[in-house]
Amino acid sequence: MPIEPRALHGRWPLVAAGFLLAAATALGAMGAHALKSQLSPERLAIYDTAVRYHFLHALGLLAIGILLRTLDSDLLRWSAIAIVAGIVLFSGSLYLLTFGLDPGSARIVGLATPLGGLLLIAGWVVFAVAMLRL
């Protein structure tokens, strides 16, 4: 039985959420065990922030994916896209900053952090608008 393309619209956020949650769990465990003794308290705090936002937004993405399985909404799809991009840019940049890039690279990566934060906010605003319209 072939899968209809429309069915994939609700599935990809669930797949992405599964992988992102697995990664957040692994990175959190790494921070709690392997990195705790190797990072300064300031860098460990940055790393913890990255893991926390990564985990919370991946859980939110899971909820969006579940909704997309029953509600056909382009806005929900855009919300999911913004949240995935936000996790990658926000948490990803904080993970990179944790490990002490050279000053030039740190400035470039540091620009991704607020952009990722804006994408996370935008994703949830788009989510809210989608819920208002349904």
N, C-alpha and C positions, 0 to 999 in steps of 0.2 A: 504494500500500500504506500504510494508516494506521499511525501509530506508536502502540504500546500505551503506556498511561500508566506502566506499570511500567518500561518501557525508559528513560523520562526520569529515573528515580531515579538511575541510574548515570551519566547524561550531564551533568546540571547541574554536578556538581563539576568535571568535565573542562572544561566551558565557562568556569566561574568561574576555574579554575586558569589557563586560557589568557589570559583578560583580566587577571588579577592578575599573572601573570608578565610580560605585555607592559607593564603599568603599572610594575612594579618595575624592569624594564630601562630604561624611559624615565626614570623618576625617578632611578635610579642614574646614568645618563648625564648628566642635568641637574645632579646634585650634583657629579659629577666635572669637569664643564666649566663650566657657567654660574654655579653657586653657589659654587664653590671660592674665587673671589676676592671674593665679596660677603658671605660669612658669617664670623663670628668662628670661631676653632677650636672653641670650646665648642658653638656652634650646629651647626657642620658635623659634630661628633661625634654629636650627637643625631640629625641627619638620616641619617648613615651607619647608626646603630643601627636607625632606622625602615626603611631600605631593606633592610638585612641580614635582619631578622626578617620583613619582607614577602616577600622572595624565598624564604627557607628554608621558611616555612610554606606558601607557594603551591606549592612543589615537593612538599611533603608532601601537600597537597590533591590534587595531580595523582596521586600514588600511591593515595590513598584512592579517587579516581574510577576509576582502573584496576581496583582491587579490586572496587568496586561493579558493574563490568560483568560480573563472574563470580560474585560472592558477593552474595546478596540478604540484606542485614542492616540493620535499622532502626538499630542502634547505629552502624554505619558512616555512615549518613546523618546522625545526630545529631552524630557526630564532625566531619563535614564542615561542618555548620552552625556548630558552635562555633568551628571554625578560621576560617571566613570572617568571622564576627562578631569574633573576636579580632584578625584582621589589620586590619579596618576600625577597631576601637577603639584597639588598641595602636599600630600604625604610623601610622594616621590622626591620632591625637592628637599623636604625636611630630612628624609633618610640620607640623601646625598650630603646635606650640610652637616649632618651628625659626624661624618667621617672626615671632616676638615679638609675641604678642597682648598686649592691655592686661592689667594684673594681675588684674582680676576675671574676664575670660574665660579667662585662663591657669589659674586655679584650677579652673574648671569642666572645661575640657578636660583638665587634669592628673588629674582623677578618672577619666577614661576610660582612661588608660594602664594602671593596675593592674587595672582590670576587664577590659580587653583581654588582659592577660597571664594573668589567671586563666582566661579563656575558652580561650586557647591551651593552657594546661596541661590544663584539663578535656577539651578536644577530644582530646588525645593519651592521656589516661587512658581515656576512653571507647573510643578506638581499641584500646588494649591489652586492655580487657575484651572487646571484640568479637572480637579475635583469640583470646583464651582460650576463648570460647564456641563458636567454629567448629570 
